[in-house]
Amino acid sequence: MKVALAQINPTIGDFRGNVRRILRAVRRAERGGADLCVCPEMCITGYPTRDLLLNRDFVDDNLKALQRLAAEVGAMPVVAGFAARNRSSVGKGLFNAGALIRNGAVRRVFRKMLLPTYDVFDERRYFDPACDVTVAAIAGRRVGFAICEDIWNPPEFWQRRFYAADPVEMLAGKGAELLIAISASPFAIGHQALRRSIASRIAARHGIPLCYVNQTGGNDELVFDGNSFAVDAGGALIAQGKAFSEDLVFVCDDGPPLASPRREGPPEESVCEALILGVRDYARKCGFRDAVVGLSGGLDSAVTACIAARALGRGHVRGVAMPSPYSSRGSVRDARLLARNLGIDFSVVPISPVYRAYLRTLAPHLRRRRDTTEENIQARIRGNILMAFSNRYGALVLSTGNKSEMAVGYCTLYGDMAGGLAVLSDVPKTLVYRLARHLNRGGELIPAASIAKPPSAELRPDQTDQDTLPPYEELDAVLSRYVEKRQGPAEIVAAGYGRRLVCDIIRKVERNEYKRQQAPPGLKVTSKAFGSGRRIPLAQRYY
């Protein structure tokens, strides 16, 4: 049986555009002689749809789009994900569903059984769980259908499973000879390997080939990496889709294993691709063609500008240097060199006159000695300048703070946090260095001085980040254990970190939640990002 995995990039709510993308893939699958074309989870609506699903008109329009798609489908069966109504008088009233379409009509509907409610997922807010699984006859084979989370619960894979049911076990019990999994699984470092490992284990355990199609593209803070694949009945990889782009993957379920499968590269390689795709799609799907980045001459802004230029094209990015009385002599020089290397527009807007005017205006009212108040004023002046460029030119402001800074509050509300998208907010500082070296691998784009000099906000004389923060290697190690691995203070201390250091970092993380909840959306690349997947109360006294 020849299956076409249509790895497409839907836009949430763009029903006509999404149907067009599906039909383009269907026509290609037909020309390629496929027996079945499979599209991702919720590809009619786009994913994650979130509270749009609470809008009755949105659900109705999704059903109308499904009918328009069905009217264009011929003899080759097509599978597409959509939101189905639950006609029961009990429950939320919707299913996360897939339609099996053929000869102008929806022939079967299958529904998702396991609804994730962890990290960025909140599907039980909208959907009811299926009570049964679906097996259908296609091209002489019994094909079993699953939706994303339905294959993530093999009993031998997890120490503690989230669900009692195992839909794959049920499909095998119904005589499925081929498993089809439609998915919208977001990118995170190492997630691709985990998906394949689970699929291989399932296929080998049941002796059934498995085809997995994943959405690609960026939607809000989530980036979907594609990487669709198929494994044979022994769990060996037999087909593999592209990463971070649309693709149509043809696979014969009895085909030979791939001779040289593409392996996941180092984290900085996939993170770079994810960030580029995330910036490109966030801008495009929100109606922006251009971006503006504040260039300090430092590493974070340099990496952000490189990603923006790759995502949008060098003619659509403007860098703005905003030197203050405390900026080092090399700051503007390095920012200018970066802009020249990237071929982006560049402006210099000194903030010293505005800063002095602020100080004169506030002098009668701020009677104590100087402190971080004056530092924050500089950062907020810069935020205002960047927003002026945004308003005048219709450009998206990309904020440049990294995860390490955002974690402990080493950032200024309405200042360096100002912007429409936080590109590096889930990238720890130590990984930012690796990204810089990766971006420079074909020649120096980021000036060597920007990488070599000690990190500094340059808001007071001779300032460095380590005046306030521990070395980034220590900070990032503790943050990874606390935020991503969810280890407690005692467990982190037992791993060899000083109790005072650990408690201070954790206290800063929790006390600065109010800042993060006012930050622009940030692109998720690790297993646990600040944002919708981490919900901490602001008014609390636990830490």
Phi, psi and omega per residue, in radians:
M1 nan 2.309 -3.102
K2 -1.824 2.083 -3.086
V3 -1.976 2.394 3.030
A4 -1.845 2.111 3.106
L5 -1.656 1.918 -3.054
A6 -1.628 1.643 -3.101
Q7 -1.515 1.653 -3.008
I8 -1.975 2.951 -3.087
N9 -2.050 1.492 -3.135
P10 -1.369 2.764 3.031
T11 -1.956 2.333 -3.068
I12 -1.056 2.166 3.078
G13 1.429 -0.084 3.113
D14 -1.550 1.290 -3.001
F15 -1.082 -0.770 -3.135
R16 -1.158 -0.764 3.119
G17 -1.119 -0.712 3.138
N18 -1.142 -0.719 3.104
V19 -1.111 -0.696 3.101
R20 -1.069 -0.738 3.128
R21 -1.098 -0.760 3.127
I22 -1.070 -0.803 -3.092
L23 -1.155 -0.600 3.069
R24 -1.073 -0.750 3.115
A25 -1.155 -0.690 3.142
V26 -1.080 -0.774 -3.136
R27 -1.100 -0.694 3.095
R28 -1.149 -0.684 3.114
A29 -1.112 -0.697 3.106
E30 -1.094 -0.789 3.133
R31 -1.112 -0.507 -3.139
G32 -1.472 0.027 3.078
G33 1.361 0.461 -3.124
A34 -1.265 2.592 3.016
D35 -1.543 -0.306 -3.084
L36 -2.746 2.370 3.036
C37 -2.005 2.228 -3.043
V38 -2.078 2.203 3.135
C39 -1.930 2.873 -2.993
P40 -1.249 2.998 3.036
E41 -0.990 2.354 3.047
M42 0.889 0.591 -3.089
C43 -1.266 -0.339 3.061
I44 -1.196 -0.752 -3.078
T45 -1.573 -0.475 -2.851
G46 1.519 2.743 -3.059
Y47 -2.517 2.399 0.084
P48 -1.548 2.311 -3.092
T49 -1.406 -0.424 3.089
R50 0.866 -2.387 -2.947
D51 -1.285 -0.049 2.947
L52 -1.032 -0.463 3.133
L53 -1.208 -0.254 3.088
L54 -1.470 -0.074 3.113
N55 -1.642 2.006 -3.083
R56 -1.024 -0.680 -3.131
D57 -1.109 -0.660 3.122
F58 -1.068 -0.791 3.137
V59 -1.130 -0.737 3.107
D60 -1.057 -0.747 -3.121
D61 -1.165 -0.576 3.073
N62 -1.142 -0.680 3.114
L63 -1.220 -0.648 3.066
K64 -1.126 -0.697 3.110
A65 -1.099 -0.693 3.090
L66 -1.055 -0.716 3.133
Q67 -1.181 -0.647 3.073
R68 -1.105 -0.697 3.090
L69 -1.113 -0.822 -3.098
A70 -1.033 -0.645 -3.113
A71 -1.117 -0.371 -3.103
E72 -1.706 -0.080 -3.074
V73 -1.611 2.330 -3.129
G74 -1.733 -2.357 -3.012
A75 -1.280 -0.497 3.137
M76 -1.311 2.158 3.136
P77 -1.118 2.536 3.114
V78 -2.274 2.417 3.068
V79 -1.983 2.281 3.118
A80 -2.496 2.470 -3.128
G81 -1.511 2.521 -3.121
F82 -2.761 3.086 3.070
A83 -1.736 2.046 -3.115
A84 -1.780 2.581 3.082
R85 -1.393 2.497 3.011
N86 -1.752 1.970 -3.054
R87 -1.369 -0.052 3.101
S88 -1.161 2.665 3.102
S89 -1.430 -0.026 -3.124
V90 -2.091 2.402 3.051
G91 1.978 -2.984 -3.092
K92 -1.339 -0.424 3.075
G93 1.678 0.087 3.134
L94 -2.410 2.662 2.960
F95 -2.102 2.487 2.838
N96 -1.369 1.986 -2.900
A97 -2.337 2.912 3.001
G98 -2.221 2.507 3.124
A99 -1.913 2.347 2.978
L100 -1.733 1.967 -2.981
I101 -1.961 2.448 3.082
R102 -2.831 2.460 3.064
N103 0.882 0.848 2.985
G104 1.407 0.137 -3.091
A105 -2.595 2.730 3.016
V106 -1.391 2.022 -3.069
R107 -1.587 -0.632 3.134
R108 -2.497 2.669 3.017
V109 -2.206 2.233 3.038
F110 -2.030 2.678 -2.951
R111 -2.226 2.612 -3.132
K112 -1.321 2.317 -3.095
M113 -1.656 -0.761 -3.068
L114 -1.728 2.042 -3.048
L115 -1.904 1.901 -3.079
P116 -1.218 2.461 3.082
T117 -2.335 0.574 3.140
Y118 -2.097 2.840 3.118
D119 0.871 -2.151 -3.075
V120 -1.472 -0.032 -3.057
F121 -1.668 2.456 3.103
D122 -2.576 0.894 -2.969
E123 -1.258 -0.429 3.112
R124 -1.246 -0.229 3.024
R125 -1.140 -0.487 -2.996
Y126 -2.074 -0.576 -2.914
F127 -1.995 2.699 2.935
D128 -1.706 2.553 3.126
P129 -1.377 2.528 3.050
A130 -1.180 2.651 3.104
C131 -1.728 -0.219 -3.078
D132 -2.605 2.977 3.137
V133 -1.955 2.911 -3.030
T134 -2.139 2.282 3.006
V135 -2.168 2.306 -3.119
A136 -2.298 2.620 3.095
A137 -1.487 2.137 3.115
I138 -2.417 2.202 3.094
A139 0.891 0.687 3.095
G140 1.359 0.123 3.126
R141 -2.062 2.613 3.036
R142 -1.572 1.943 -3.016
V143 -1.854 2.204 3.097
G144 -1.768 2.415 -3.044
F145 -1.971 2.370 3.079
A146 -2.358 2.728 3.130
I147 -2.115 1.923 2.997
C148 0.766 -1.688 -3.039
E149 -1.008 -0.401 -3.102
D150 -1.029 -0.424 3.129
I151 -1.722 0.036 -3.032
W152 -1.652 0.395 -3.050
N153 -2.267 0.634 3.110
P154 -1.139 2.317 -2.992
P155 -1.100 -0.495 -3.086
E156 -1.505 -0.032 -3.011
F157 -1.648 -0.543 -3.035
W158 -2.017 2.518 3.041
Q159 -1.188 -0.684 3.101
R160 -2.329 1.986 -3.121
R161 -1.455 2.622 3.125
F162 -1.407 -0.363 -3.009
Y163 -2.330 2.581 3.078
A164 -1.379 -0.594 -3.071
A165 -1.384 2.643 3.044
D166 -2.243 1.638 -3.099
P167 -1.008 -0.584 -3.139
V168 -1.156 -0.717 3.079
E169 -1.029 -0.693 -3.140
M170 -1.188 -0.708 3.110
L171 -1.117 -0.747 3.102
A172 -1.092 -0.666 3.116
G173 -1.152 -0.402 3.099
K174 -1.574 0.116 3.045
G175 1.514 0.394 3.110
A176 -1.069 2.339 3.105
E177 -1.849 -0.187 3.086
L178 -2.623 2.349 3.107
L179 -1.828 2.318 3.059
I180 -2.038 2.148 3.107
A181 -2.046 2.073 3.050
I182 -1.730 2.434 -2.909
S183 -2.555 2.679 2.877
A184 -2.315 1.425 -3.032
S185 -1.850 2.020 -3.069
P186 -1.226 2.756 3.082
F187 -1.271 2.475 2.846
A188 -2.681 2.678 -3.126
I189 -0.965 2.188 3.117
G190 1.474 -0.075 -3.043
H191 -1.251 -0.591 3.141
Q192 -1.048 -0.809 -3.137
A193 -1.124 -0.640 3.128
L194 -1.130 -0.784 3.103
R195 -0.971 -0.852 -3.090
R196 -1.147 -0.655 3.139
S197 -1.103 -0.764 3.114
I198 -1.115 -0.807 -3.119
A199 -1.097 -0.739 3.132
S200 -1.102 -0.723 3.132
R201 -1.094 -0.762 -3.134
I202 -1.103 -0.848 -3.100
A203 -1.053 -0.791 -3.112
A204 -1.180 -0.651 -3.108
R205 -1.137 -0.702 -3.068
H206 -1.741 -0.154 -3.111
G207 1.162 0.652 -3.090
I208 -2.261 2.232 3.056
P209 -1.077 2.654 -3.107
L210 -2.354 2.259 3.053
C211 -1.936 2.258 -3.037
Y212 -2.181 2.054 3.108
V213 -1.956 2.274 -3.072
N214 -2.110 2.494 3.039
Q215 -1.100 2.672 2.967
T216 -2.175 2.910 3.109
G217 1.846 2.996 3.129
G218 -1.900 2.377 3.008
N219 -2.343 1.915 -3.065
D220 1.016 -2.208 -3.068
E221 -1.471 -0.127 -3.088
L222 -1.678 2.436 3.036
V223 -2.069 2.260 -3.136
F224 -1.844 2.198 -2.925
D225 -1.632 -0.009 -3.086
G226 1.217 -1.989 -3.141
N227 0.971 0.662 3.068
S228 -1.053 2.717 -3.062
F229 -2.778 2.990 3.010
A230 -2.458 2.520 3.065
V231 -2.180 2.629 -3.135
D232 -1.459 -3.069 -3.057
A233 -1.143 -0.263 3.070
G234 -1.723 -0.021 3.132
G235 1.645 0.051 -3.125
A236 -1.411 2.494 -3.122
L237 -1.236 2.193 -3.118
I238 -2.096 -0.171 3.080
A239 -2.746 2.649 -3.011
Q240 -2.642 2.238 3.118
G241 -1.594 2.979 3.128
K242 -1.230 2.806 3.060
A243 -1.734 2.339 2.985
F244 1.101 0.533 3.040
S245 -2.756 2.817 3.080
E246 -1.182 2.647 -3.107
D247 -2.816 2.729 2.988
L248 -2.182 2.013 -3.018
V249 -1.900 2.102 3.067
F250 -1.632 2.354 -3.126
V251 -2.498 2.352 2.954
C252 -1.715 2.199 -2.987
D253 -1.140 -0.240 3.064
D254 -1.928 0.382 -3.119
G255 -1.268 2.867 -3.136
P256 -1.312 2.736 3.058
P257 -1.049 2.616 3.107
L258 -1.113 2.351 -3.125
A259 -1.212 -0.683 -3.111
S260 -2.442 1.339 -3.135
P261 -1.102 2.535 3.096
R262 -1.261 2.237 -3.112
R263 -1.755 2.636 3.132
E264 -1.152 2.256 -3.132
G265 -1.375 -2.959 3.108
P266 -1.122 2.734 -3.067
P267 -0.925 -0.689 -3.088
E268 -1.101 -0.489 3.135
E269 -1.216 -0.889 -3.124
S270 -1.250 -0.624 3.108
V271 -1.108 -0.717 3.114
C272 -1.052 -0.817 3.122
E273 -1.097 -0.698 3.142
A274 -1.121 -0.752 -3.117
L275 -1.173 -0.698 3.106
I276 -1.076 -0.829 3.134
L277 -1.136 -0.707 -3.136
G278 -1.093 -0.764 3.114
V279 -1.155 -0.784 -3.104
R280 -1.054 -0.835 -3.077
D281 -1.300 -0.621 3.098
Y282 -1.076 -0.788 3.121
A283 -1.126 -0.875 -3.055
R284 -1.112 -0.794 -3.070
K285 -1.322 -0.283 3.055
C286 -1.733 0.022 3.043
G287 1.560 0.318 3.101
F288 -1.762 2.462 3.015
R289 -1.868 -0.415 -2.997
D290 -2.187 2.790 3.105
A291 -2.408 2.693 3.061
V292 -2.224 2.408 -3.084
V293 -2.282 2.291 2.996
G294 -1.316 2.113 -3.099
L295 -1.809 1.985 -3.121
S296 -1.639 -0.161 -2.965
G297 1.546 -0.078 3.141
G298 -1.621 -3.086 -2.989
L299 -1.312 -0.798 -3.047
D300 -1.075 -0.815 -3.135
S301 -1.177 -0.560 3.117
A302 -1.167 -0.797 3.123
V303 -1.116 -0.734 3.117
T304 -1.055 -0.763 -3.141
A305 -1.136 -0.685 3.099
C306 -1.069 -0.791 -3.132
I307 -1.121 -0.736 3.136
A308 -1.088 -0.732 -3.141
A309 -1.139 -0.662 3.081
R310 -1.184 -0.654 -3.047
A311 -1.318 -0.747 -2.967
L312 -1.920 -0.253 -3.046
G313 1.691 2.441 -3.006
R314 -1.078 -0.482 3.129
G315 -1.310 -0.043 -3.087
H316 -2.036 0.297 -3.134
V317 -2.250 2.354 3.061
R318 -2.109 2.265 3.024
G319 -1.750 2.423 -3.127
V320 -2.199 2.038 3.030
A321 -1.597 2.364 -3.071
M322 -2.303 1.267 -3.060
P323 -1.150 2.530 3.114
S324 -2.008 3.140 3.074
P325 -1.056 -0.327 -3.060
Y326 -1.851 0.073 3.124
S327 -1.211 2.421 3.118
S328 -1.230 2.806 -3.088
R329 -1.083 -0.503 -3.086
G330 -1.520 -0.123 -3.024
S331 -1.105 -0.925 3.140
V332 -1.177 -0.664 3.119
R333 -1.030 -0.819 -3.124
D334 -1.191 -0.645 3.101
A335 -1.135 -0.734 3.137
R336 -1.139 -0.721 3.132
L337 -1.123 -0.734 3.086
L338 -1.024 -0.849 -3.125
A339 -1.048 -0.697 3.117
R340 -1.164 -0.727 3.127
N341 -1.085 -0.660 -3.115
L342 -1.459 -0.355 -3.094
G343 1.333 0.504 -3.134
I344 -1.762 2.803 3.053
D345 -1.111 2.653 -3.063
F346 -2.526 2.343 3.094
S347 -2.304 2.582 3.037
V348 -2.048 2.117 3.136
V349 -2.204 1.634 3.139
P350 -1.088 2.443 -3.115
I351 -1.802 -0.052 -3.074
S352 -0.992 -0.795 3.133
P353 -1.062 -0.720 -3.140
V354 -1.183 -0.691 -3.137
Y355 -1.097 -0.774 3.126
R356 -1.104 -0.655 3.108
A357 -1.121 -0.694 3.072
Y358 -1.042 -0.830 -3.082
L359 -1.104 -0.718 3.117
R360 -1.105 -0.747 -3.105
T361 -1.147 -0.663 -3.050
L362 -1.578 -0.216 -3.040
A363 -0.920 -0.750 -3.140
P364 -1.182 -0.272 -3.021
H365 -1.902 -0.436 3.124
L366 -1.808 1.529 -2.941
R367 -1.552 -0.262 -3.122
R368 -1.391 3.025 3.090
R369 -1.143 2.814 -3.103
R370 -1.165 2.551 3.104
D371 -2.598 -2.616 -3.109
T372 -1.179 -0.219 3.091
T373 -0.974 -0.834 -3.127
E374 -1.183 -0.569 3.077
E375 -1.155 -0.776 -3.111
N376 -1.159 -0.569 3.090
I377 -1.025 -0.740 3.131
Q378 -1.084 -0.789 -3.132
A379 -1.091 -0.659 -3.098
R380 -1.298 -0.557 3.017
I381 -1.038 -0.775 3.140
R382 -1.109 -0.706 3.098
G383 -1.046 -0.713 3.112
N384 -1.119 -0.697 -3.141
I385 -1.133 -0.778 3.127
L386 -1.093 -0.680 3.118
M387 -1.197 -0.498 3.050
A388 -1.132 -0.770 3.058
F389 -1.057 -0.719 3.140
S390 -1.072 -0.826 -3.117
N391 -1.125 -0.728 -3.068
R392 -1.248 -0.718 -3.010
Y393 -1.861 0.034 -3.132
G394 1.126 0.571 -3.069
A395 -1.755 2.531 3.093
L396 -1.376 2.156 3.073
V397 -1.397 2.153 3.092
L398 -1.750 2.008 3.084
S399 -1.389 2.741 -2.862
T400 -2.077 0.023 -3.081
G401 -1.173 2.494 -3.134
N402 -1.632 3.022 -3.065
K403 -1.120 -0.644 -3.118
S404 -1.074 -0.785 3.119
E405 -1.174 -0.783 -3.118
M406 -1.098 -0.584 -3.096
A407 -1.094 -0.797 -3.014
V408 -1.802 0.137 3.062
G409 1.393 0.343 3.102
Y410 -1.433 1.099 -3.063
C411 -2.832 2.806 -3.027
T412 -2.025 2.100 3.046
L413 -1.010 2.373 3.121
Y414 1.128 0.207 3.095
G415 -2.066 -1.852 3.109
D416 -1.223 -0.215 3.059
M417 -1.474 -0.129 -3.129
A418 -1.157 2.437 3.098
G419 2.694 3.069 -3.141
G420 -1.773 -0.332 3.129
L421 -2.659 2.281 3.108
A422 -1.716 1.789 -2.961
V423 -1.226 -0.716 -3.015
L424 -1.841 0.250 -2.991
S425 -1.168 -0.233 3.062
D426 -2.010 0.334 -3.134
V427 -1.978 1.905 3.108
P428 -1.059 2.688 -3.059
K429 -1.003 -0.699 -3.139
T430 -1.110 -0.564 3.075
L431 -1.325 -0.491 3.059
V432 -1.050 -0.720 3.086
Y433 -1.048 -0.743 -3.141
R434 -1.173 -0.640 3.063
L435 -1.079 -0.721 -3.139
A436 -1.073 -0.767 3.126
R437 -1.166 -0.628 3.102
H438 -1.135 -0.752 3.139
L439 -1.158 -0.463 -3.125
N440 -1.598 0.079 -2.993
R441 -1.144 -0.443 3.127
G442 -1.680 0.124 -3.073
G443 2.427 2.744 -3.009
E444 -1.284 1.892 2.959
L445 -1.691 -0.888 3.092
I446 -1.488 2.126 -3.114
P447 -0.968 2.474 -3.126
A448 -1.002 -0.605 -3.122
A449 -1.121 -0.577 3.141
S450 -1.172 -0.524 3.135
I451 -1.447 -0.632 -2.990
A452 -1.440 -0.558 -2.998
K453 -1.285 2.624 3.121
P454 -1.056 2.369 3.128
P455 -1.061 2.421 -3.118
S456 -2.691 2.481 3.016
A457 -1.402 -0.280 3.125
E458 0.903 0.907 3.108
L459 -1.968 -0.038 3.007
R460 -2.673 2.915 -3.059
P461 -1.051 2.331 3.018
D462 0.976 0.563 -3.104
Q463 -1.361 2.462 2.939
T464 -2.334 2.761 -3.137
D465 -1.031 -0.596 -3.061
Q466 -1.328 -0.027 2.947
D467 -1.131 -0.539 -3.028
T468 -1.991 -0.569 -3.026
L469 -1.927 2.682 2.980
P470 -1.183 2.916 3.053
P471 -0.905 2.471 -3.031
Y472 -1.078 -0.512 3.104
E473 -1.075 -0.736 3.116
E474 -1.258 -0.790 -3.115
L475 -1.033 -0.837 -3.091
D476 -1.162 -0.601 3.124
A477 -1.137 -0.756 3.131
V478 -1.203 -0.737 3.127
L479 -1.071 -0.706 3.125
S480 -1.061 -0.772 -3.133
R481 -1.179 -0.698 -3.059
Y482 -1.379 -0.821 -3.023
V483 -1.471 -0.857 -3.020
E484 -1.512 -0.727 -3.127
K485 -1.616 -0.118 3.081
R486 0.997 0.667 3.057
Q487 -1.447 2.577 3.102
G488 -1.501 2.990 -3.103
P489 -0.974 -0.781 -3.097
A490 -1.083 -0.722 -3.128
E491 -1.161 -0.659 3.131
I492 -1.216 -0.734 3.107
V493 -1.081 -0.703 3.137
A494 -1.121 -0.385 3.111
A495 -1.405 -0.026 3.031
G496 1.974 0.218 -3.134
Y497 -1.825 2.505 -3.086
G498 -1.105 2.443 -3.075
R499 -1.075 -0.738 -3.114
R500 -1.105 -0.747 3.120
L501 -1.069 -0.842 -3.081
V502 -1.097 -0.840 -3.103
C503 -1.135 -0.639 3.123
D504 -1.145 -0.759 3.134
I505 -1.123 -0.805 -3.125
I506 -1.096 -0.724 3.122
R507 -1.069 -0.728 3.121
K508 -1.158 -0.702 3.132
V509 -1.014 -0.868 -3.038
E510 -1.309 -0.584 -3.134
R511 -1.271 -0.283 -3.108
N512 -1.837 0.281 3.083
E513 -1.068 -0.564 -3.115
Y514 -1.109 -0.564 3.082
K515 -1.205 -0.793 -3.064
R516 -1.139 -0.552 3.129
Q517 -1.289 -0.160 3.044
Q518 -1.869 0.129 -3.111
A519 -1.467 2.770 3.026
P520 -1.161 2.799 3.082
P521 -1.031 2.521 3.137
G522 -2.134 2.639 -3.091
L523 -1.367 2.214 -3.095
K524 -1.478 2.202 3.087
V525 -2.313 -0.203 3.104
T526 -1.870 3.090 -3.106
S527 -1.205 -0.362 3.111
K528 -2.552 1.891 3.123
A529 -1.786 2.744 2.928
F530 -1.255 2.369 -3.097
G531 2.447 -2.516 -3.016
S532 -1.146 -0.346 -3.124
G533 -1.572 0.002 3.136
R534 -2.415 1.855 -2.974
R535 -1.993 1.748 -3.086
I536 -2.005 2.321 3.098
P537 -1.142 2.556 3.134
L538 -1.391 -0.804 -3.111
A539 -1.607 1.647 -3.130
Q540 -2.684 2.718 -3.082
R541 -2.174 0.472 -3.141
Y542 -1.284 -0.651 -3.136
Y543 -1.929 nan nan
